[in-house]
Amino acid sequence: MSNKVITELKNKLGGKAVLADKGIPGGAPYARFGKTPIGVVLPEEIEQLRAVLSIAAENNVSLWALPNAAGNGGMVNSPPDKDVLLIDQSRMNRIVEVNAKGAYALVEPGVSYEQLARRLQENKTGLWVDCDRNGLNSVAGSVTAREFGYTAYGDHMMMQCGMEVMLADGSLVRLGMGAMPGSNTWQLAKYAYGPYLDGLFTQSNFGVVTKMGVWLMPAPPAYQPFAVALESAGDLARAIEILRSFKVNVIVPNTVVISNPALDASPFAARADYAEGNSVDMDKLRADYGLGAWTLYGALYNTPPNVGVLWPMVKGAFSGIKTATVIDLKEQNPGPVLSNREKMMRGQPSTEFNNMENWNGQGRLYAGFVSPINGEQVLKMDKLAAETVRSNGFDYLTEYAVGWRSVIQRVYLTYQRSDEARAVACLDALIDTMANKGFGVSHISTGHLDRALASYDNDGMAQLRARIKQALDPGNLFA
């Protein structure tokens, strides 16, 4: 069966668009989901994608999909019983439109943050793209995974406007205002009349995204980036309390991140250089990279007079934490950690800040959990996560992203390939431990969507999701 499918795909799309057998790369993102695909297909345009869906359906083959080779936002779930074909949309990488007046872009799923940022700079648009940790990640993939970034446009789903998707039967649907022929507001107005459907195609396997509209941030007249080195759990709780008022009142508009030193330094440091038996010399690590026990990263964006008023207030509030040190990143950003953090807060993607495997491993898993912007709750979440990770034999790499009304804790597990099963078990334990205390999953590594959904399942939610899946993909083409 697999040979027949591969032959049909090559005849339809051409040999260069289909990888099979020894042609499938062994590393990420193709071989990390618990099942080896019978092939990888790289469509370049809509009709080729439609042909892939048709051939897979006719041959009873399931489909997984990745927006680009970075693998973020992949439509990959638990391995199905039948053969799987992987769609890599890396060649669907056209920037369809950049509109400087409307401050938006329309992109295909293969477009990366780095590619879009380069276009904005080359055309001198004066616009920033809000990026996640990895500049090579798919812009559309980050939205469909509902990731966060680091500027005032850090809620990526909030800044998405207009989507085009292909359903299992090959039909192409434009959502939102794009559903109206001749619409001139597809990337300007998020909500058309009727049910809001864009969210159905995020963190789901209901259809393949083919185009995505995103709002872009105009470069502000004044920008004040800062960091705060915190020295204890008490400092962390106090900083969270300060941030609640700043976020609710939109004083600090960006997604404020608070990271521990192991995570911050992991793209640039080798664990072996700081190892003391089974532990790590955190004092040396912190000194080498200029970090606190926790380091907070924030930024102000406004007119010069307004920043001139807000910055002393913000600086004074954090300086009120007796053991904290406030760092003006316009004046002091030495070393790769602070410089990369500052870079991302002004819409400049980084291609090195995501390399956490440099720390200790060949693979990586992550999960995000949500809490109120409440210092006591964050410390409770931190204790649960740290104990779970360390008891399973992994280093504790984590950060907190403080949004408008909630905090997302992202926990990362780096591991050697031989320890992958143990890492998955630790991820499962994290989900269960956090869910038992009311901290729900918000994000999870590609390939673990079903496990995250299980922590939410009740009869109503599970039945509704099953009914939507049956309506949109009755043959379960998208595994």
matplotlib code that plots the C-alpha trace (Angstrom):
import matplotlib.pyplot as plt

x = [0.0, 2.7, 4.6, 1.3, 0.7, 4.2, 4.1, 0.8, 2.1, 5.3, 3.3, 1.0, 3.5, 6.9, 9.7, 11.2, 8.0, 8.0, 10.4, 10.2, 12.2, 15.8, 14.8, 13.1, 15.4, 15.9, 15.9, 13.3, 10.7, 10.0, 10.9, 9.7, 6.1, 6.1, 5.4, 7.5, 5.5, 5.5, 6.6, 6.8, 5.2, 6.0, 3.2, 3.9, 0.4, -3.3, -4.0, -1.0, -2.3, -5.7, -4.2, -2.4, -5.7, -7.4, -4.8, -4.5, -8.3, -8.5, -5.8, -7.0, -3.9, -3.9, -2.3, -0.2, 0.8, 3.6, 3.5, 7.2, 10.4, 10.7, 7.7, 5.8, 2.1, 2.0, -1.3, 0.1, -1.8, -1.4, -0.2, -3.2, -3.5, -3.1, -0.3, 0.6, 1.7, 3.3, 2.6, 5.4, 4.2, 7.6, 7.3, 4.0, 6.0, 4.7, 4.2, 1.0, 0.6, 2.2, 0.0, 1.9, -1.1, -3.3, -0.3, -1.0, 0.4, -1.2, 1.1, 1.2, 2.0, 5.6, 6.6, 8.9, 9.3, 12.7, 11.4, 8.6, 10.8, 13.3, 10.6, 9.4, 12.9, 13.8, 10.7, 11.2, 7.6, 8.2, 6.4, 7.5, 6.5, 5.8, 7.9, 8.1, 11.4, 12.5, 12.8, 12.6, 9.2, 6.1, 4.1, 0.9, 2.0, 2.6, -1.0, -2.5, -0.6, -1.8, 1.7, 2.8, 5.5, 7.3, 6.0, 2.7, 1.3, 2.3, -1.0, -0.7, -4.3, -5.6, -3.5, -4.6, -7.2, -8.5, -7.7, -8.0, -8.3, -8.6, -11.0, -10.7, -12.8, -10.5, -12.9, -11.2, -12.9, -12.1, -13.1, -14.2, -14.7, -12.9, -16.1, -17.7, -16.8, -15.0, -14.4, -11.8, -11.5, -10.4, -7.2, -8.8, -11.9, -11.6, -15.3, -17.8, -21.5, -22.3, -20.3, -16.6, -14.9, -11.2, -10.5, -11.7, -8.6, -6.1, -4.8, -7.0, -7.0, -10.0, -8.4, -5.1, -4.4, -3.3, -3.2, -3.1, -3.6, -1.6, -1.6, 1.8, 3.0, 4.1, 7.5, 6.8, 8.2, 9.8, 10.8, 12.1, 13.2, 14.1, 15.0, 14.7, 17.0, 15.0, 16.8, 14.2, 10.8, 9.5, 10.8, 9.1, 5.7, 6.1, 7.0, 3.8, 1.7, 3.2, 2.6, -1.1, -1.8, 0.5, -1.1, -4.7, -4.1, -2.0, 1.0, 3.4, 1.9, 4.2, 4.0, 6.3, 8.5, 10.1, 12.6, 14.9, 18.6, 18.8, 16.3, 17.7, 21.3, 20.4, 20.7, 24.3, 25.6, 26.6, 25.3, 28.6, 30.4, 28.4, 27.7, 28.4, 27.5, 23.8, 23.2, 24.2, 26.3, 23.6, 25.7, 28.4, 25.8, 24.1, 27.4, 28.5, 25.2, 24.2, 21.0, 19.0, 17.5, 14.6, 14.9, 12.0, 11.9, 9.5, 9.2, 7.3, 6.1, 4.7, 5.5, 8.6, 6.7, 4.6, 7.5, 9.2, 6.3, 5.8, 9.4, 10.2, 6.9, 7.7, 11.3, 10.3, 7.8, 10.3, 13.0, 10.7, 11.6, 14.6, 16.8, 15.9, 18.0, 16.4, 18.4, 17.8, 18.4, 18.9, 22.0, 23.1, 22.4, 25.7, 25.8, 23.7, 20.7, 19.9, 20.6, 18.4, 15.6, 15.8, 15.9, 12.7, 10.9, 11.4, 10.1, 13.5, 13.4, 16.2, 17.5, 19.7, 17.5, 15.6, 18.6, 17.9, 19.2, 22.7, 22.1, 21.8, 20.1, 19.0, 15.3, 12.9, 9.3, 7.3, 4.0, 2.3, 0.0, -2.2, -2.7, -4.1, -1.7, -1.3, 2.0, 0.7, -0.7, 2.5, 4.6, 2.2, 2.5, 6.3, 6.6, 4.5, 6.3, 9.8, 9.1, 7.6, 10.4, 13.3, 11.8, 11.8, 15.5, 15.4, 16.7, 14.0, 13.9, 10.9, 9.5, 6.4, 4.6, 2.4, -0.5, -3.5, -5.3, -3.3, 0.1, 1.4, 4.1, 6.1, 8.1, 10.8, 12.3, 15.6, 16.7, 18.9, 17.1, 17.6, 15.6, 12.6, 10.2, 11.1, 10.7, 7.2, 6.3, 7.5, 5.3, 2.3, 3.0, 3.2, -0.1, -1.8, -0.1, -1.0, -4.6, -5.2, -4.6, -6.6, -3.7, -4.9, -2.7, -2.5, 0.2, 2.0, 4.6, 3.6, 2.4, 0.9, -2.4, -4.5, -2.8, -3.5, -7.1, -7.6, -7.0, -10.0, -12.4, -15.8, -18.9, -20.0, -16.7, -15.7, -19.0, -19.0, -15.5, -16.4, -19.4, -17.4, -14.7, -17.4, -18.9, -15.6, -13.6, -15.9, -13.3, -10.8, -8.3, -6.4, -5.2]
y = [0.0, 2.5, 2.0, 2.6, 5.8, 7.1, 6.3, 8.2, 11.2, 11.3, 11.1, 13.9, 16.3, 15.2, 13.3, 16.3, 16.9, 13.4, 11.9, 8.2, 5.4, 6.5, 10.0, 10.8, 12.7, 11.0, 14.1, 16.7, 17.3, 14.1, 11.3, 12.2, 11.3, 7.7, 6.5, 6.7, 8.1, 6.2, 9.4, 13.1, 15.3, 18.9, 20.6, 23.9, 25.2, 24.6, 22.1, 20.0, 20.0, 19.0, 16.1, 14.9, 14.8, 13.0, 10.3, 9.7, 9.4, 6.9, 4.8, 4.9, 6.7, 9.2, 12.6, 14.7, 18.2, 20.6, 24.3, 24.3, 22.4, 24.0, 21.8, 24.3, 24.2, 20.8, 18.9, 15.8, 13.6, 10.1, 7.6, 6.1, 2.3, 2.9, 4.3, 8.0, 10.4, 13.7, 16.9, 19.5, 22.9, 24.5, 25.2, 27.0, 30.0, 33.0, 36.3, 37.1, 40.7, 43.2, 46.2, 49.0, 51.3, 48.6, 47.2, 43.5, 40.7, 37.7, 34.7, 31.0, 28.5, 28.0, 31.6, 32.0, 34.9, 35.6, 35.7, 38.1, 40.3, 40.5, 41.6, 44.3, 45.6, 45.5, 47.4, 49.9, 49.5, 50.6, 47.5, 44.8, 41.2, 39.7, 36.4, 33.5, 32.0, 30.6, 32.9, 29.9, 29.0, 29.3, 32.4, 30.6, 27.6, 29.9, 31.2, 27.7, 26.6, 29.7, 30.7, 33.9, 36.5, 39.3, 42.7, 44.4, 42.1, 39.0, 37.2, 35.7, 34.4, 37.9, 39.4, 36.8, 38.2, 36.1, 32.5, 30.1, 26.4, 23.2, 20.6, 16.9, 16.7, 19.2, 22.2, 25.5, 27.9, 31.5, 32.4, 35.7, 38.6, 36.5, 34.5, 37.5, 37.9, 41.1, 41.8, 44.5, 43.8, 40.2, 41.1, 44.2, 42.9, 39.7, 38.9, 38.5, 37.9, 34.5, 32.0, 32.8, 29.7, 30.6, 29.1, 25.7, 25.3, 26.1, 23.3, 20.9, 18.3, 19.7, 21.1, 22.3, 26.1, 27.4, 31.2, 33.3, 37.0, 38.6, 42.1, 43.8, 46.3, 49.8, 50.6, 52.9, 56.5, 55.5, 52.1, 51.3, 47.7, 46.6, 43.5, 42.9, 40.4, 38.8, 36.9, 34.6, 33.0, 35.9, 38.3, 36.4, 36.5, 40.2, 40.9, 39.0, 41.1, 44.3, 43.1, 42.4, 46.1, 47.0, 44.5, 45.2, 48.9, 48.4, 50.2, 47.5, 46.3, 43.5, 39.9, 40.1, 37.0, 35.8, 33.1, 30.9, 31.0, 27.4, 28.1, 31.5, 30.2, 26.8, 27.9, 29.2, 27.0, 23.3, 21.7, 19.8, 23.1, 23.8, 20.3, 19.4, 15.8, 15.6, 19.3, 22.5, 25.4, 28.1, 30.8, 30.4, 30.2, 33.3, 35.2, 34.2, 35.4, 38.3, 36.7, 36.6, 33.6, 34.8, 37.4, 39.5, 41.0, 43.8, 46.9, 50.1, 51.4, 54.8, 58.4, 59.9, 62.0, 59.1, 56.7, 59.5, 59.4, 55.6, 54.4, 56.1, 54.6, 51.1, 51.3, 52.6, 49.8, 47.0, 48.8, 48.6, 44.9, 45.2, 42.5, 43.1, 44.9, 46.9, 46.8, 49.4, 47.3, 50.4, 51.1, 47.6, 44.4, 42.5, 38.8, 36.7, 36.2, 39.8, 40.9, 38.2, 39.0, 42.7, 41.9, 39.9, 42.6, 45.0, 42.5, 41.0, 37.2, 35.2, 32.0, 31.0, 31.6, 28.4, 26.0, 24.6, 21.2, 22.8, 22.5, 18.7, 16.7, 15.8, 16.3, 18.6, 18.5, 21.4, 22.1, 25.3, 25.7, 28.7, 30.5, 33.8, 36.8, 36.0, 35.6, 32.9, 30.8, 31.2, 29.9, 27.0, 26.2, 26.6, 24.1, 21.5, 21.7, 21.8, 18.8, 16.8, 17.6, 17.0, 13.8, 12.4, 13.2, 16.3, 19.8, 22.4, 24.8, 27.2, 30.6, 32.6, 34.7, 37.3, 38.3, 40.5, 38.5, 35.3, 33.7, 30.9, 28.8, 27.0, 24.0, 22.5, 19.0, 18.5, 14.9, 12.4, 10.2, 7.2, 9.0, 10.0, 7.5, 8.9, 12.5, 11.6, 10.0, 13.2, 15.3, 13.1, 13.4, 17.2, 17.4, 15.2, 17.0, 20.4, 19.5, 18.0, 21.5, 23.4, 24.5, 23.8, 23.0, 25.9, 24.7, 21.4, 19.9, 18.8, 15.2, 15.4, 17.2, 14.2, 13.9, 17.6, 17.3, 14.3, 16.5, 18.6, 15.9, 15.7, 14.3, 17.6, 18.8, 15.4, 14.9, 18.4, 17.9, 14.5, 15.9, 18.7, 16.2, 13.9, 16.8, 18.2, 15.0, 12.0, 9.6, 10.7, 11.7, 14.0, 11.6]
z = [0.0, 0.9, -2.4, -4.3, -2.4, -2.9, -6.6, -7.0, -5.1, -7.2, -10.4, -9.3, -7.6, -9.0, -7.4, -5.6, -3.6, -2.1, 0.4, 1.1, 2.7, 2.9, 1.7, 5.0, 7.3, 10.7, 12.8, 13.7, 12.7, 10.8, 13.3, 16.7, 17.0, 17.9, 14.4, 11.2, 8.3, 5.0, 3.4, 3.6, 0.9, 0.3, -1.7, -3.2, -3.9, -3.2, -6.0, -4.9, -1.3, -2.5, -4.5, -1.4, 0.6, -2.3, -2.7, 1.1, 1.4, -1.5, 0.0, 3.6, 4.8, 7.7, 7.4, 9.8, 8.9, 9.8, 8.7, 8.0, 8.8, 12.3, 13.2, 15.4, 15.4, 13.8, 13.3, 14.8, 17.4, 18.8, 16.2, 14.4, 13.6, 9.8, 7.8, 8.2, 5.5, 6.7, 4.9, 5.3, 4.1, 3.9, 0.2, 0.7, 1.9, 0.0, 1.8, -0.1, 1.1, 3.4, 3.9, 5.7, 6.0, 7.5, 9.5, 8.5, 6.5, 4.8, 4.7, 3.7, 6.5, 5.4, 6.1, 9.1, 11.5, 10.1, 6.5, 7.4, 9.5, 6.7, 4.2, 6.6, 7.1, 3.4, 2.4, 5.2, 6.4, 10.0, 11.2, 13.7, 13.8, 17.2, 17.3, 19.6, 20.8, 17.4, 14.4, 12.1, 13.4, 11.1, 11.8, 11.0, 13.1, 16.1, 15.8, 15.4, 18.5, 20.2, 21.3, 22.8, 21.8, 23.6, 22.3, 22.9, 20.2, 22.2, 22.2, 18.7, 18.5, 19.4, 16.6, 14.0, 11.5, 8.6, 7.8, 4.8, 5.5, 3.5, 4.8, 4.6, 1.4, -0.3, -0.1, 0.6, 3.1, 3.8, 7.3, 8.8, 6.4, 3.7, 3.3, 1.6, -2.2, -2.8, 0.9, 1.6, 5.4, 5.5, 7.5, 9.2, 10.9, 13.0, 13.2, 10.3, 11.1, 12.6, 14.7, 15.0, 13.4, 13.2, 16.6, 15.5, 13.4, 16.3, 18.5, 16.5, 13.6, 11.8, 8.7, 7.2, 7.3, 3.9, 4.6, 7.7, 8.3, 11.1, 12.5, 12.7, 15.4, 14.2, 15.6, 18.5, 18.8, 22.1, 23.5, 26.9, 27.5, 31.0, 33.1, 36.8, 38.6, 41.4, 44.1, 45.8, 45.5, 47.6, 45.0, 42.3, 44.2, 44.8, 41.2, 40.1, 42.4, 40.9, 37.4, 38.0, 38.3, 35.5, 33.1, 34.0, 33.6, 30.4, 31.9, 30.7, 27.4, 26.3, 27.4, 30.4, 30.9, 34.1, 33.5, 35.7, 34.9, 33.6, 30.9, 30.0, 29.6, 28.0, 24.4, 25.1, 27.9, 28.2, 31.4, 31.7, 32.3, 35.4, 36.7, 40.3, 40.5, 39.7, 40.4, 38.7, 40.0, 39.6, 41.2, 38.5, 35.8, 37.0, 37.2, 33.7, 32.1, 34.4, 35.7, 38.8, 40.6, 38.4, 35.7, 34.5, 31.0, 30.1, 27.8, 27.5, 24.0, 23.6, 22.8, 24.4, 26.9, 28.0, 28.3, 30.3, 32.8, 32.9, 33.2, 36.5, 37.9, 36.7, 37.7, 41.1, 41.7, 41.0, 42.9, 45.9, 46.0, 48.4, 46.9, 43.2, 40.7, 37.8, 34.6, 31.8, 28.7, 26.6, 28.6, 29.6, 27.7, 27.7, 26.9, 24.7, 27.1, 27.8, 24.2, 22.7, 25.2, 24.3, 20.6, 20.7, 22.7, 19.7, 17.1, 16.0, 15.7, 17.1, 15.5, 18.5, 21.5, 20.8, 20.9, 24.3, 23.4, 23.7, 27.5, 27.8, 25.1, 21.6, 22.1, 23.9, 25.2, 26.7, 28.3, 29.4, 32.4, 33.4, 36.7, 37.8, 38.0, 41.7, 43.5, 45.9, 43.0, 40.9, 43.8, 44.2, 40.5, 40.7, 43.6, 41.9, 38.6, 40.1, 42.3, 39.4, 37.0, 39.5, 40.9, 37.3, 37.0, 34.7, 35.2, 35.9, 33.0, 33.1, 32.4, 33.2, 30.6, 32.2, 29.9, 30.3, 33.0, 33.5, 33.7, 31.5, 33.0, 30.3, 31.5, 29.2, 29.3, 27.4, 27.0, 25.2, 22.6, 24.9, 27.6, 25.4, 27.0, 30.4, 29.2, 27.9, 31.3, 33.0, 30.7, 31.5, 35.2, 34.9, 33.2, 35.8, 38.8, 37.5, 36.5, 39.9, 41.4, 38.8, 36.5, 33.0, 30.0, 27.5, 25.2, 24.6, 22.2, 18.8, 18.9, 22.4, 21.8, 22.7, 26.1, 26.9, 25.8, 28.1, 31.1, 30.1, 29.0, 30.4, 28.7, 27.2, 25.9, 24.5, 22.8, 21.2, 19.9, 18.5, 16.7, 15.1, 14.0, 12.5, 10.6, 9.2, 8.8, 8.9, 7.5, 10.1, 7.4, 9.7, 12.4]

ax = plt.figure().add_subplot(projection="3d")
ax.plot(x, y, z, "-o")
ax.set_aspect("equal")
plt.show()
